[in-house]
Amino acid sequence: MSARALGIDLGERRIGVAVSDGEGRVATPLTVIERSGSRGRDHQQIAELVSEYEAEVVVVGLPLSLDGSSGPAARGAGNEAQELEAALGVPVLTHDERLTTVIAERALAESGLSGRARRQRVDMVAASVILQGWLDATGRESRP
């Protein structure tokens, strides 16, 4: 049995969101949520997406340091992931997101998008990189 998942890239100003296909094999960029100044309001928007896409799990990017240690950004993301789990009613997992923004920016640059267009999309593309990494690591891509 497979489960649809949402991937989340938590940023200070924006939250990137991606969704997996119904088989839980491929992640696709979905949207960007502009931070409202209220975590509760932001989390409600994510809850609406969980409901709309019938997601059974949410995967939040954990910004570990390059050496794998957990710094202030990773602790902040971990704390927000716990708050999200309480608000969403589905499991919220974390997944290492080292270099995902770099990968997303490179992919968007190679697609020929202007700097402004890239900045508007990079968060949701980073979320899809996080989610795809989690899908691959959990072996979902090899399911029949």
N, C-alpha and C positions, 0 to 999 in steps of 0.2 A: 504494500500500500504506500502511495506517495502522498506528500503533503505540499501544498503551495506555501511558499515562504516569502516574507518581505525582508529586504536588506535595507539597513539604515546607516547612513553616514552622518553622524552628529557633528555639526559645526557650530561655531559661535554665532554666526549670522544666518546660516541656512542649514536645513536638514535634507540630505539627498535620500531619495527612496527608489528602490528597485523591487521588482517582483519576479518570482520564478514562474515558469510555465506550469500547467496542471500536473505534469509528471515529475516536477521538481528536478529538472535536468538543466535548464537554461535560464540564466538571469537576464532581465531586460530593464534598462533604465525606465523609470516611471514618471517621477515628478520631483520638484524641489519645493519644500515648505520654507517660506521665509519665517525666521524666528519672530514671534509676536511680542516677546518680553515676558510672556507667561508660559512657563513649562506646561502647566495644566492645559492651556489652550492648544499648545503645540502637540501635546500628547493626545488630545482629543482628535486632532486632525489625523494623526497616525492611526488611532483607534477606528476612525471612519474608513480608512484604507484597508485595515485588517478585515473589517466587516465586508466591505465592498468586494474585495478579492478573495474572501473566505480563507485568509491565511491561517495556518495552524501553528506557525512559528515565526518569530521575528529574530533576525540576526543583526546585531549592532556591531559596527566596527570598533575594535579596541586599538587605539593608537599607541602601541608599545614602542619603546625606544629601539633604535637599530640593534642594540645588543640584547634585545628581548626583555629588558627590565620594564617595570611599570612605574612611569613617572606621573606627574600631576595630571596630564591630559588623559592618560589611561585610567587613573583613579576616578576622574570626573566622568568619563564615559561609562565606567562600570557602575558608578552611583546612579547615573541617569538611566542606565539599562534596568537597574533594580526598580526605579520609580516607574518606568515604562511597563514592566511586568505587572506591577500592581494595578496600573491603569488599563491594561489591554485585556487581561484575562486569558492570554495565551503565553506559552513559554517564550522568554526572551533570552537568547544566547549571545555570547560575544565571540568574535572571531578576529584574529590578528589582521590589522589593516595596514601594516607597514608598507609604504611605497604605493598604496592604491591611488592616491591623488596624482602622483607622478605618472603612473601608468595611464590613468584617465586623461590627464592633460596631454600626454604624448599621443594617445589615440585620437583625441579631438584635433590636435594640431595637424596630424597626418591626414585627417579628413578634409583639411582646407578651411576650417572655420576660423573666423576672425577672433582676435583676442577677447572682445566683448561677448561674442556668441559662445566661446569656450567657457568663460567664467560663469555664464548663465546655465551651462549644462554639466560642468565638471562634477558637481556634488552628486547628481543622480547617476552619472557614469561611474564615479567612485563607489557609490552604493552597489552598483551592479557588479563591479570587480570584487567587492567584499563578499557579496552573496554568491557569486560564481565560485570564489575560492572556498567558501564553506560547502557549497554543493559538491564540488570536486573532492574536498577532504573527507566528506561523509560518504562518498561512494555512490551518490545518487545518480551520477551520470552513467553508471554501469548497470543500472537496473533494467531488466527486460521490459 
